[in-house]
Amino acid sequence: MTLSGPAERELFLGVVARALAADRRLWVVATLREEFLPELLGTTQAAMFAAPVVLGVMRPAELVAAIERLAAMAGMALEAGLVADVVEDTGTVDALPLLAYLLQELYLAAGPGGVASREAYGALGGVAGALARQADAVFRGTDRCV
């Protein structure tokens, strides 16, 4: 939605509206950054979004709880001090997608039932570095035209 033009947006929302009209048992849950909400509410399908819920910014304590709960759900232990490091490095709410990627990488490094370590966190490059490291690796593996 955020990278599409008005025509693509209307096409997509029309498909969703038709699917919802065809089966009342169908539910659609969508997430959207709040700065894109006015654009969405300006579409011809705005009635589908009559009662949007805007969630606030996660505070550091909420980030701690989210990280710890996700790790527990995945069966992964966290080395002492790791969560504090991650939360401090997360910085802004814009970093949440980076945080999600980082947690996945920590899980893959630790393995099922393993312990995510501060050493692994550093090797991944922290919150911002984990995705950048992966992007660099993918870029190095492509055939580039100059």
C-alpha positions as CSV (number, residue, x, y, z in Angstrom):
1,M,0.0,0.0,0.0
2,T,2.7,2.5,0.9
3,L,4.7,2.1,-2.4
4,S,1.8,1.7,-4.7
5,G,0.0,4.3,-6.7
6,P,-3.6,5.3,-6.5
7,A,-4.7,2.9,-9.2
8,E,-3.0,-0.1,-7.7
9,R,-4.3,0.8,-4.2
10,E,-7.9,1.0,-5.5
11,L,-7.5,-2.3,-7.3
12,F,-6.2,-4.0,-4.2
13,L,-8.8,-2.6,-1.9
14,G,-11.5,-3.5,-4.4
15,V,-10.4,-7.1,-4.3
16,V,-10.4,-7.1,-0.5
17,A,-13.9,-5.5,-0.4
18,R,-15.3,-8.1,-2.8
19,A,-13.8,-10.9,-0.8
20,L,-15.3,-9.5,2.4
21,A,-18.7,-9.1,0.7
22,A,-18.6,-12.6,-0.6
23,D,-18.0,-14.3,2.7
24,R,-19.1,-12.6,6.0
25,R,-16.9,-15.1,7.9
26,L,-13.8,-13.6,6.4
27,W,-11.8,-11.1,8.5
28,V,-9.0,-9.0,7.3
29,V,-6.5,-7.5,9.8
30,A,-4.1,-4.9,8.3
31,T,-1.3,-2.9,9.8
32,L,-0.3,0.4,8.6
33,R,2.0,3.2,9.9
34,E,-0.2,6.0,11.0
35,E,1.3,8.6,8.6
36,F,-0.3,6.6,5.8
37,L,-3.8,6.4,7.4
38,P,-5.1,9.7,5.8
39,E,-4.1,8.4,2.4
40,L,-6.0,5.1,3.0
41,L,-9.0,6.9,4.4
42,G,-9.1,8.9,1.2
43,T,-9.8,5.9,-1.0
44,T,-13.2,4.8,-2.4
45,Q,-13.0,1.8,0.0
46,A,-12.6,3.9,3.1
47,A,-15.8,2.6,4.6
48,M,-13.9,-0.7,5.3
49,F,-11.8,1.2,7.7
50,A,-14.5,3.1,9.6
51,A,-12.9,2.4,13.0
52,P,-9.1,2.3,12.8
53,V,-7.2,1.6,15.9
54,V,-4.0,3.6,16.3
55,L,-1.4,2.0,18.6
56,G,1.0,4.2,20.5
57,V,4.7,4.0,20.6
58,M,6.2,1.2,22.6
59,R,8.1,2.3,25.7
60,P,11.4,0.6,26.6
61,A,9.7,-1.5,29.3
62,E,7.2,-2.7,26.6
63,L,10.0,-3.6,24.2
64,V,11.7,-5.6,27.0
65,A,8.5,-7.5,27.6
66,A,7.9,-8.1,23.9
67,I,11.4,-9.4,23.3
68,E,11.3,-11.7,26.4
69,R,7.9,-13.0,25.5
70,L,8.8,-13.7,21.9
71,A,12.0,-15.5,23.0
72,A,10.0,-17.6,25.5
73,M,7.4,-18.5,22.8
74,A,10.3,-19.6,20.5
75,G,11.9,-21.6,23.3
76,M,15.0,-19.4,23.2
77,A,16.8,-18.2,26.3
78,L,18.5,-14.8,26.4
79,E,21.9,-14.2,27.9
80,A,21.8,-11.7,30.8
81,G,22.1,-8.1,29.6
82,L,21.2,-8.9,26.0
83,V,17.7,-7.5,26.2
84,A,19.0,-4.3,27.7
85,D,21.6,-3.9,24.9
86,V,18.9,-4.6,22.3
87,V,16.4,-2.1,23.7
88,E,19.1,0.6,24.1
89,D,20.2,0.0,20.5
90,T,16.6,0.0,19.1
91,G,16.3,3.7,19.5
92,T,13.1,4.7,17.7
93,V,9.9,3.0,16.8
94,D,11.1,3.1,13.2
95,A,13.6,0.4,14.2
96,L,10.9,-2.2,15.0
97,P,11.2,-4.0,11.6
98,L,15.0,-4.1,12.2
99,L,14.3,-5.5,15.7
100,A,12.1,-8.2,14.3
101,Y,14.8,-9.2,11.7
102,L,17.5,-9.2,14.4
103,L,15.4,-11.4,16.7
104,Q,14.9,-13.9,13.9
105,E,18.7,-13.9,13.2
106,L,19.4,-14.4,16.9
107,Y,17.0,-17.4,17.0
108,L,18.6,-18.9,13.9
109,A,22.1,-18.5,15.5
110,A,21.0,-20.0,18.8
111,G,19.0,-22.8,17.4
112,P,15.9,-24.3,18.9
113,G,16.2,-24.4,22.7
114,G,19.5,-22.4,22.5
115,V,20.7,-19.3,24.2
116,A,20.9,-16.0,22.3
117,S,24.2,-14.5,23.4
118,R,25.6,-11.0,23.5
119,E,28.5,-12.3,21.4
120,A,26.1,-13.4,18.6
121,Y,24.3,-10.0,18.9
122,G,27.6,-8.2,18.3
123,A,28.6,-10.5,15.4
124,L,25.2,-9.8,13.7
125,G,26.0,-6.0,14.0
126,G,23.3,-5.1,16.5
127,V,19.8,-3.9,15.6
128,A,20.8,-1.8,12.6
129,G,23.7,-3.9,11.5
130,A,21.9,-7.3,11.2
131,L,19.8,-6.3,8.2
132,A,22.6,-4.2,6.6
133,R,25.0,-7.2,6.9
134,Q,22.4,-9.4,5.1
135,A,21.8,-6.8,2.4
136,D,25.5,-6.6,1.8
137,A,25.8,-10.4,1.5
138,V,22.9,-10.5,-1.0
139,F,24.4,-7.7,-3.0
140,R,27.8,-9.4,-3.1
141,G,26.1,-12.5,-4.4
142,T,24.4,-10.8,-7.3
143,D,25.7,-10.2,-10.8
144,R,26.1,-6.4,-11.0
145,C,26.0,-4.5,-14.2
146,V,28.3,-1.4,-14.3
